[in-house]
Amino acid sequence: MTTLNRTTLVKVLEILDSSHADEALAAAKLASTMVREAGLTWDEVLAATIGEAPSQPPPDQLESRAAGAAGGAGPFGYRRDREPTAHEQFFMLLLSPRTPPEIKNRLRGWEARVLDGEITPQDTADLQSLYRSFVAG
């Protein structure tokens, strides 16, 4: 379990409004993974009263979540004990403030192939390299 980066979750959930169904589905899957890997349920995430700033969990709760984190927290709250999928890497690159705009524009051209699972082994290697440079690095 890791802590949930609420700001990142909000950015991912904003993609649900995309006119591209595959993009919205990938965002939903990424959001679900973020919640699950934080050791939370959607009920817990949505429990805060609308309009109020989210409160910080009690320190003992934060410590127990941090202690239970398998491999420690990685980028976007992901566990470090597994490599994110190509879909996850793709969206993390698009959401990362460290990814240069020209790289984000190049990635937009890959969107349909990534979402359809039709990326080549070279594309997968390129995504991993970009991910390590701009997200995980």
N, C-alpha and C positions, 0 to 999 in steps of 0.2 A: 504494500500500500504506500502511496505517496500523497502529498497534499495536492489539492486541486488549484490550478491557476485559473481563477475565475475570469480574468480579463481575456485570456486566450480562449476559454470556453465561449465567452460572449462573441468573440470574433468568428469562431467556428460556426456558432449557431446563426450568425447573420448570413452565412452562405446558404442557409436553408431557403432563403428567399430567391435564390438563383432561378432564372428561367430555364436552366439546363437541369433536367431531372437527375442525371447521373452525378452532376456536381453536388446537388442537394443531398442525394443519397450518401455520397462519400463523406460529406460534412456530418451527416447524422451518425454514420458509423464511427467517425473520428471522435465526435462528442461523446458517444456512448462508451467508447474505449477509454477516454479520459476520465469519465466518471467512475467506471468500473475499476481502473487501475489506481484511482485515488481511494478505493475502498469505500465508496459512497453509493447510495442509491439515488435515483432521480427524485424520489420523495424527499430525501435529505437536502438535495441541491435546491429544490424548489420550495423548501419549507420557509425560507425567509419571507417576511411580509413585503409585498410589492411597494416600492417607493422608499424603503429604508435601505441605507447602506449596509452591506453584509457585515456581520460582526465576526470578529476573530474567535475561533474555537478556543476553549480553555487551554492553558499551556500544557496541562497533563494529557489532553487529547492530542495535541500536536506532537508531543514527545512520543506517545504510543504509536501514532501513525508513522512517524519518522523511524522509530525503532523497528517497525514491521516492514519497512520498505525493502523489497527484494532487490539488492544491487544498487540501491540509492535512486534518487530522482534524476531522470535524464531530461532532455529538452521537452518542453510542453508538459512536464509532469509524467512522462513515460518512464517505465522501468528501464534500467540500463542493462538488464539481463536478456534483452531480446532486441533484435534489429527491427525498426519499424518497416512496415510494408511499403511498396512503391507508392501506393495511394497516400499513405500517411506521410511519407517523406515529401511527396509532391505538395500536399497542403501545408505542411510545416514550412517548406521553403517559401510558399506564397505568403504565409502569415508572418514570417520572421522579419523583424525590422532590420536585421543584418543582411538580408538578401538584397543585392543592388537591383534598382529598377530595370536595368537592361536584362538581367537574368530572369526576373519575373515576367517580363514581356516575352522572352524566349520560351519560358515554360508554358505560357498561355497557348502557344502553338502545339504543345504536347498534350493538352488537356483531354481531348477526345480519345486519343490513344491510351492514355493512362487510365481514364475512367472505364474504357472498354476492355482493359487488360491486354491491349495489343501492342505493348511496348517491346522493343527488341532487347536482347541481352546488352547491347551497347548503350541503349537508352537507360536501362536499369543501372548499369555501371556509372553512367554520367549522373543520374539522380543521386546515387550513393555518394559520389564524389562531391557534388554540390551540397548535399545534406551535411556531410562532414565538414565542409568548408564554412558554411554559413549558418548552420543550426547547431550541430553537435560540437563544433570546434571551439 
